[in-house]
Amino acid sequence: MKFLFLAWKHPVEPLGLLYISSILKKHNHSTKIAIIGEDDLEKVVKEYKPDVVAGSVMTGGQTEFLKITNNLKKVHNFLALMGGSHPTFHPQVLEEEGVDIVAQGECEEAVAEFADAYEAGKDYTKIKNLWVKKDEKIYKNDLRNLNEDIDSLPFPDREVAYEHKIWRDEPIRHFIACRGCAYKCSYCFNSAIDKVYDRSKGKWVRWRSVDNVIQEIKEVITNHGGKFVYFQDDIFIMNKPWLKEFAERYSKEINLPFHCHVRPNTVDEATADLLKKAGCYSVHMALEAADDYIRNIIIKRGMDKETVYKAAKLLNERGIKIMMQNILGLPESTLETDIETLKMNIECKPLYAWCSIFQPYPSLPLTEYAIDKGLLEGDYKDIGPKFFETTIVKLKNKKQVEHLQKWFAVASTYPFIYRSGILKLLINMPDTKIVKKAYGYVYDRFRKHKDNQLYGIKLN
């Protein structure tokens, strides 16, 4: 059976698709990836003749995915399968034209079971984790138990990814050491996971063994090269005994600089020392919002400012570069509270102070809060594919917030822009095409410049 995965053009390897590709190949099926916006999808489908066209879709991308599959279905015969966060939390998307199957949650085993059944001509409408639309009827299936032995999964299929220059030639290789997150920030899909997986389905936070992770890294670097390792885990340092073993082995057996995601309240002196010992070059760390009410009551971060300041200090003292993450345009926030977030970033002195604009994705507690308060100007269909341009949350100074997002990192790196009043002038500029284009150019150029510094290498 042939699967064609559609992936958006992005330098990070689509690990979710690669895990599924690997298990499909283990079951003797064929896979290929086509890149949206780069490959001629019509030509690829015509030549490859897939039985299934599939994609991992985040809210905001579903409209483009459905448009593509609908257009392709006018000429070609295949089943369209949508996985990812959007159908996991909004499986009702199956009611739309252009999709035949949605996969909820972790679905390596489900997709492999479907492929085996379909190829054998057997019924595939009752497979757990899948909702199936067939003969004008929708079959809704429960979720299977979570796989608690994630060492048992085959490594992601790098071969199918590295057919494409965008991933093959990148100096950074991406990995996942664990699945799940122990925290419930209200703006994150993890806060809504109980609506999908109840406790009877197994542990949500699961770790691969250090040995398994080291083995995968060795194989990838040996077979495909690479200068830098990036761990995509939500929070890489949650499991302290695991981190201690990892630090000992990684520094000896891999000895490449790496990047990971940390949470301020999980960074103490011992943890910072372990990261430094292991070879950690840089981290993502989220402040999100400086205002205490917004940070702890609205978005449920559960930490005070001193915790953030201390974590930043510990990492900075060890030369570990910080990309600070922030969210503008949150429900109940104002332009003034967003400026307070900028000021706190200036004090924390990250290498790069990145920020997004809040998007009310389906099923999130924060989305439900915004709906209850009447704070939305549309629904999820009005959400765009990017989370750093605008929002459907009602904001008094929306255009100023959008302008602030473009200048946030620059003003954090060069505080005189804020202190001199220049920033105020910049965010109050009219929202013309010329201004929008110029601000977008500044944002993109500065982001690329800081990414090169964040990883210590020139990216493609």
C-alpha positions as CSV (number, residue, x, y, z in Angstrom):
1,M,0.0,0.0,0.0
2,K,1.3,3.5,-0.9
3,F,1.1,6.5,1.5
4,L,1.9,10.0,0.4
5,F,2.5,12.4,3.3
6,L,2.0,16.1,2.8
7,A,4.3,18.2,4.9
8,W,4.6,22.0,5.1
9,K,7.8,23.6,4.1
10,H,9.8,23.9,7.4
11,P,13.4,23.1,8.3
12,V,12.4,20.9,11.3
13,E,12.1,17.3,10.2
14,P,8.4,16.2,10.6
15,L,9.1,13.6,13.2
16,G,5.5,12.6,13.7
17,L,5.2,11.6,10.0
18,L,8.6,9.9,10.2
19,Y,7.6,7.7,13.1
20,I,4.5,6.6,11.1
21,S,6.5,6.1,7.9
22,S,8.9,3.9,9.8
23,I,6.2,1.6,11.2
24,L,4.4,1.5,7.8
25,K,7.6,0.3,6.2
26,K,8.0,-2.3,9.0
27,H,4.6,-3.6,7.8
28,N,5.8,-3.7,4.2
29,H,4.0,-0.6,3.0
30,S,5.5,2.2,0.8
31,T,5.8,5.9,1.8
32,K,6.8,9.2,0.3
33,I,6.7,12.8,1.4
34,A,5.7,15.8,-0.8
35,I,6.3,19.3,0.5
36,I,3.5,21.8,0.3
37,G,4.6,25.0,-1.5
38,E,7.7,23.3,-3.0
39,D,6.7,20.1,-4.8
40,D,4.3,19.9,-7.7
41,L,1.7,17.9,-5.8
42,E,-0.4,17.1,-8.9
43,K,2.7,15.6,-10.6
44,V,3.8,13.6,-7.5
45,V,0.3,12.1,-7.1
46,K,0.1,11.3,-10.8
47,E,3.5,9.5,-10.8
48,Y,3.4,7.9,-7.3
49,K,-0.3,6.8,-7.4
50,P,-0.8,6.7,-3.6
51,D,-3.6,4.8,-2.0
52,V,-3.6,7.4,0.8
53,V,-2.7,11.0,1.0
54,A,-2.1,12.0,4.6
55,G,-0.9,15.0,6.7
56,S,-0.3,16.0,10.2
57,V,-2.4,19.2,10.6
58,M,-2.4,21.9,13.3
59,T,-5.4,24.2,13.6
60,G,-5.0,26.9,11.0
61,G,-3.6,24.5,8.4
62,Q,-6.8,22.4,7.9
63,T,-8.2,24.7,5.3
64,E,-5.2,24.4,3.0
65,F,-5.0,20.7,3.5
66,L,-8.6,20.2,2.6
67,K,-8.3,22.5,-0.4
68,I,-5.3,20.4,-1.6
69,T,-7.0,17.0,-1.2
70,N,-10.3,18.2,-2.7
71,N,-8.4,19.5,-5.8
72,L,-6.4,16.3,-6.1
73,K,-9.5,14.1,-5.6
74,K,-11.1,15.7,-8.8
75,V,-8.6,13.7,-10.8
76,H,-7.1,11.0,-8.6
77,N,-8.6,8.2,-6.5
78,F,-7.2,8.0,-3.0
79,L,-8.3,8.2,0.7
80,A,-7.4,11.4,2.5
81,L,-6.2,10.9,6.1
82,M,-5.7,13.8,8.5
83,G,-3.8,13.4,11.8
84,G,-2.2,15.9,14.2
85,S,-3.5,18.2,16.8
86,H,-6.4,19.6,14.9
87,P,-8.3,16.3,14.3
88,T,-7.2,15.0,17.7
89,F,-9.1,17.8,19.4
90,H,-11.7,18.4,16.7
91,P,-12.4,15.1,15.0
92,Q,-15.6,16.6,13.6
93,V,-13.4,17.9,10.8
94,L,-14.2,14.6,9.2
95,E,-17.6,16.1,8.3
96,E,-15.8,18.4,5.8
97,E,-15.3,17.5,2.1
98,G,-11.8,16.3,1.3
99,V,-11.1,14.0,4.2
100,D,-12.0,10.3,4.6
101,I,-10.3,9.4,7.8
102,V,-9.0,11.3,10.9
103,A,-6.5,9.9,13.3
104,Q,-6.6,11.0,17.0
105,G,-3.7,11.0,19.4
106,E,-0.7,8.8,18.9
107,C,-1.5,6.8,15.9
108,E,1.5,4.8,14.7
109,E,-0.2,1.5,15.5
110,A,-3.6,2.6,14.3
111,V,-2.3,3.7,10.8
112,A,-0.4,0.5,10.4
113,E,-3.5,-1.6,11.4
114,F,-5.5,0.4,8.9
115,A,-3.0,-0.1,6.1
116,D,-2.9,-3.9,6.7
117,A,-6.7,-4.1,6.7
118,Y,-7.2,-2.0,3.6
119,E,-4.6,-3.9,1.6
120,A,-6.1,-7.2,2.7
121,G,-9.6,-6.0,1.7
122,K,-10.8,-6.2,5.3
123,D,-13.1,-3.8,7.2
124,Y,-11.2,-0.8,8.4
125,T,-14.1,1.1,10.0
126,K,-13.6,-0.2,13.5
127,I,-9.9,0.6,14.2
128,K,-9.2,2.4,17.5
129,N,-7.9,6.0,17.2
130,L,-9.6,6.4,13.8
131,W,-12.8,8.1,12.8
132,V,-13.8,6.8,9.3
133,K,-16.2,8.2,6.7
134,K,-17.4,5.5,4.4
135,D,-20.6,5.2,2.3
136,E,-22.0,8.5,3.7
137,K,-21.6,7.1,7.3
138,I,-19.2,8.2,10.0
139,Y,-17.7,5.5,12.3
140,K,-16.3,6.9,15.5
141,N,-13.9,4.7,17.4
142,D,-12.4,4.9,20.9
143,L,-8.7,5.4,21.5
144,R,-6.4,2.5,22.3
145,N,-4.2,2.5,25.4
146,L,-1.0,4.6,25.2
147,N,2.2,2.8,24.4
148,E,4.1,3.0,27.6
149,D,7.2,1.2,26.2
150,I,8.2,3.8,23.6
151,D,11.6,2.1,23.2
152,S,9.6,-0.5,21.3
153,L,8.8,2.0,18.5
154,P,11.1,1.9,15.4
155,F,13.3,5.0,15.0
156,P,11.8,7.8,12.7
157,D,12.3,7.1,9.0
158,R,15.0,9.5,8.1
159,E,15.4,8.1,4.6
160,V,12.0,9.3,3.4
161,A,12.8,12.8,4.8
162,Y,16.3,13.1,3.4
163,E,15.0,12.6,-0.1
164,H,14.4,16.3,0.3
165,K,17.2,18.9,0.4
166,I,15.4,21.0,3.0
167,W,16.0,18.3,5.6
168,R,19.0,16.4,4.2
169,D,21.2,19.5,4.1
170,E,20.3,21.1,7.4
171,P,23.1,20.9,10.0
172,I,20.6,20.3,12.8
173,R,19.2,16.8,13.5
174,H,16.0,16.6,15.6
175,F,15.0,14.0,18.2
176,I,12.4,13.2,20.8
177,A,13.4,11.7,24.2
178,C,9.9,11.6,25.8
179,R,6.2,11.9,25.1
180,G,3.8,14.0,27.0
181,C,4.2,16.9,29.5
182,A,3.5,17.0,33.2
183,Y,2.1,20.5,33.2
184,K,-1.3,22.0,32.2
185,C,-0.8,25.5,30.9
186,S,-4.2,26.6,29.7
187,Y,-3.0,27.7,26.2
188,C,-1.4,24.4,25.4
189,F,-3.0,21.3,23.9
190,N,-1.5,19.3,26.8
191,S,-4.0,21.0,29.1
192,A,-6.9,19.4,27.1
193,I,-5.4,16.0,26.7
194,D,-7.6,14.5,29.4
195,K,-10.6,15.2,27.1
196,V,-9.0,12.7,24.6
197,Y,-7.1,10.3,26.8
198,D,-8.6,9.4,30.2
199,R,-6.4,8.0,32.9
200,S,-7.4,4.4,32.0
201,K,-5.4,4.7,28.8
202,G,-2.1,4.7,30.6
203,K,0.6,7.2,31.6
204,W,0.8,10.4,29.5
205,V,4.4,11.2,30.3
206,R,6.7,8.5,29.1
207,W,10.5,8.4,28.6
208,R,12.7,6.5,26.2
209,S,15.7,4.9,27.8
210,V,18.9,6.9,27.5
211,D,20.4,4.0,25.7
212,N,17.7,4.1,23.1
213,V,18.1,7.8,22.5
214,I,21.9,7.6,22.3
215,Q,21.6,4.7,19.8
216,E,19.3,6.7,17.5
217,I,21.5,9.8,17.6
218,K,24.6,7.7,16.7
219,E,22.8,6.1,13.8
220,V,21.6,9.4,12.4
221,I,24.9,11.2,12.7
222,T,26.9,8.2,11.3
223,N,24.5,7.7,8.3
224,H,23.5,11.2,7.5
225,G,25.9,13.6,9.2
226,G,24.9,16.6,11.4
227,K,26.6,19.2,13.5
228,F,24.0,20.0,16.1
229,V,21.3,18.0,18.0
230,Y,17.9,19.5,18.9
231,F,15.6,17.7,21.4
232,Q,12.0,18.6,20.5
233,D,10.5,17.4,23.9
234,D,8.1,19.8,25.6
235,I,10.3,19.8,28.7
236,F,13.6,18.0,28.4
237,I,14.6,18.2,32.0
238,M,11.5,16.9,33.9
239,N,13.1,13.6,34.8
240,K,16.2,14.3,36.9
241,P,17.6,10.8,37.2
242,W,17.2,10.4,33.4
243,L,19.0,13.7,32.9
244,K,21.9,12.7,35.1
245,E,22.5,9.4,33.2
246,F,22.0,11.3,29.9
247,A,24.6,13.9,30.8
248,E,27.2,11.3,31.6
249,R,26.7,9.3,28.4
250,Y,25.9,12.1,25.9
251,S,29.1,14.1,26.6
252,K,31.2,10.9,26.1
253,E,29.4,9.1,23.3
254,I,28.0,12.0,21.1
255,N,29.8,15.1,22.2
256,L,27.8,17.5,19.9
257,P,26.3,20.7,21.1
258,F,22.5,20.4,21.6
259,H,19.4,22.5,22.2
260,C,16.4,21.6,24.4
261,H,13.3,23.0,26.0
262,V,13.2,23.8,29.7
263,R,10.7,25.2,32.1
264,P,11.9,27.9,34.7
265,N,10.7,26.0,37.8
266,T,12.6,22.9,36.7
267,V,15.9,24.7,36.4
268,D,17.9,24.6,39.6
269,E,21.7,24.8,40.1
270,A,22.2,21.0,39.8
271,T,20.1,20.8,36.6
272,A,21.9,23.8,35.1
273,D,25.2,22.0,35.9
274,L,24.1,18.8,34.2
275,L,23.0,20.6,31.1
276,K,26.4,22.4,30.9
277,K,28.2,19.1,31.5
278,A,26.3,17.3,28.8
279,G,27.1,20.0,26.2
280,C,23.9,22.0,26.1
281,Y,24.5,25.0,23.9
282,S,21.1,26.7,24.1
283,V,17.5,26.3,25.3
284,H,14.0,27.5,24.8
285,M,12.5,28.7,28.1
286,A,9.0,30.2,28.4
287,L,8.1,33.3,30.4
288,E,4.9,33.8,28.4
289,A,3.6,36.8,30.4
290,A,5.1,39.1,33.0
291,D,1.8,40.1,34.6
292,D,1.2,37.9,37.7
293,Y,-2.6,37.6,37.2
294,I,-2.3,36.7,33.5
295,R,0.6,34.3,34.0
296,N,-0.8,32.4,37.0
297,I,-4.6,32.8,36.9
298,I,-5.3,33.1,33.2
299,I,-2.7,30.8,31.6
300,K,-2.0,28.6,34.7
301,R,1.8,28.8,34.6
302,G,2.1,28.4,38.4
303,M,5.3,30.2,39.0
304,D,6.4,33.6,40.3
305,K,8.7,36.1,38.6
306,E,11.7,35.3,40.8
307,T,11.6,31.7,39.6
308,V,12.0,33.0,36.0
309,Y,14.7,35.4,36.9
310,K,16.6,32.7,38.8
311,A,16.4,30.2,36.0
312,A,17.6,32.8,33.5
313,K,20.5,33.8,35.8
314,L,21.6,30.2,36.3
315,L,21.6,29.5,32.6
316,N,23.3,32.7,31.6
317,E,26.0,32.2,34.2
318,R,26.9,28.9,32.5
319,G,26.9,30.4,29.0
320,I,23.8,28.5,28.0
321,K,22.0,30.7,25.5
322,I,18.3,31.4,26.0
323,M,15.5,31.8,23.6
324,M,12.7,33.2,25.8
325,Q,9.2,32.4,24.7
326,N,6.3,34.9,25.2
327,I,2.7,35.2,24.2
328,L,1.1,38.5,23.3
329,G,-2.7,39.1,22.9
330,L,-3.8,36.7,25.6
331,P,-7.4,37.0,26.9
332,E,-7.5,39.8,29.6
333,S,-4.1,41.2,28.4
334,T,-3.6,44.7,27.2
335,L,-0.9,46.5,25.3
336,E,0.4,47.7,28.7
337,T,0.7,44.1,30.1
338,D,2.5,43.0,26.9
339,I,4.9,45.9,27.3
340,E,5.5,44.6,30.8
341,T,6.5,41.2,29.3
342,L,9.0,43.0,27.1
343,K,10.5,44.8,30.1
344,M,10.9,41.5,32.0
345,N,12.6,40.0,29.0
346,I,15.1,42.9,28.9
347,E,15.9,42.1,32.6
348,C,16.3,38.4,32.0
349,K,18.7,39.0,29.1
350,P,18.0,36.1,26.8
351,L,19.9,35.9,23.5
352,Y,16.6,36.0,21.7
353,A,13.2,37.1,23.1
354,W,10.7,35.5,20.7
355,C,7.0,35.9,21.0
356,S,3.8,34.7,19.3
357,I,0.2,35.9,19.4
358,F,-2.3,33.7,21.2
359,Q,-4.4,31.5,19.1
360,P,-7.6,30.0,20.5
361,Y,-7.3,26.4,19.3
362,P,-10.1,23.9,19.7
363,S,-10.7,22.4,23.2
364,L,-8.1,24.5,25.1
365,P,-9.3,25.7,28.5
366,L,-8.1,29.2,27.6
367,T,-10.2,29.0,24.4
368,E,-13.3,28.0,26.4
369,Y,-12.5,30.8,28.8
370,A,-12.4,33.3,26.0
371,I,-15.6,32.0,24.5
372,D,-17.4,32.3,27.9
373,K,-16.2,35.9,28.2
374,G,-17.2,36.8,24.7
375,L,-13.7,37.6,23.7
376,L,-13.5,36.0,20.3
377,E,-14.2,37.5,16.9
378,G,-14.6,34.3,15.0
379,D,-14.1,30.5,15.3
380,Y,-11.2,28.2,14.6
381,K,-11.9,28.4,10.8
382,D,-10.8,32.0,11.0
383,I,-7.4,31.1,12.6
384,G,-4.5,31.5,10.2
385,P,-1.7,29.0,9.7
386,K,0.8,31.1,11.6
387,F,0.7,32.0,15.3
388,F,2.7,35.2,15.1
389,E,0.7,37.5,12.9
390,T,-2.7,38.1,14.3
391,T,-5.5,36.6,16.5
392,I,-9.2,36.3,16.6
393,V,-9.2,37.4,20.3
394,K,-10.8,40.8,20.8
395,L,-8.0,43.2,21.7
396,K,-8.4,46.9,22.2
397,N,-5.1,47.7,20.5
398,K,-4.8,44.7,18.1
399,K,-2.8,46.5,15.4
400,Q,-0.3,47.8,18.0
401,V,0.1,44.3,19.5
402,E,0.7,42.9,16.0
403,H,3.4,45.6,15.4
404,L,4.9,44.9,18.9
405,Q,5.2,41.2,18.0
406,K,7.5,42.2,15.0
407,W,9.7,44.5,17.1
408,F,9.6,42.6,20.4
409,A,12.9,40.7,20.0
410,V,14.8,43.6,18.6
411,A,13.7,45.9,21.5
412,S,14.7,43.2,24.0
413,T,18.2,43.0,22.5
414,Y,18.5,46.7,22.1
415,P,16.6,48.2,25.1
416,F,17.2,51.8,24.0
417,I,14.6,51.3,21.4
418,Y,12.0,50.9,24.2
419,R,13.5,53.3,26.7
420,S,13.9,56.1,24.1
421,G,10.3,56.0,23.0
422,I,11.2,54.7,19.5
423,L,9.2,51.5,20.1
424,K,6.1,53.5,20.9
425,L,6.4,55.3,17.6
426,L,7.0,52.0,15.7
427,I,4.0,50.2,17.2
428,N,1.7,53.2,16.5
429,M,2.6,53.4,12.8
430,P,-0.4,53.0,10.5
431,D,-1.1,49.4,9.3
432,T,-0.3,50.0,5.6
433,K,1.0,47.4,3.2
434,I,4.4,49.1,3.2
435,V,4.6,49.1,7.0
436,K,3.5,45.5,7.2
437,K,6.1,44.4,4.6
438,A,8.9,46.4,6.3
439,Y,8.1,45.0,9.7
440,G,7.8,41.5,8.4
441,Y,11.2,41.9,6.8
442,V,12.8,43.2,10.1
443,Y,11.2,40.2,12.0
444,D,12.4,37.6,9.5
445,R,15.9,39.0,9.2
446,F,16.4,39.3,12.9
447,R,15.0,35.9,13.5
448,K,17.5,34.3,11.1
449,H,20.4,36.2,12.6
450,K,19.5,35.1,16.1
451,D,18.8,31.5,15.1
452,N,22.4,31.3,13.8
453,Q,23.6,32.6,17.2
454,L,21.2,30.4,19.1
455,Y,22.7,27.2,17.5
456,G,26.2,28.5,16.9
457,I,26.1,27.5,13.2
458,K,25.0,29.0,10.0
459,L,21.6,27.5,9.0
460,N,20.5,26.9,5.5
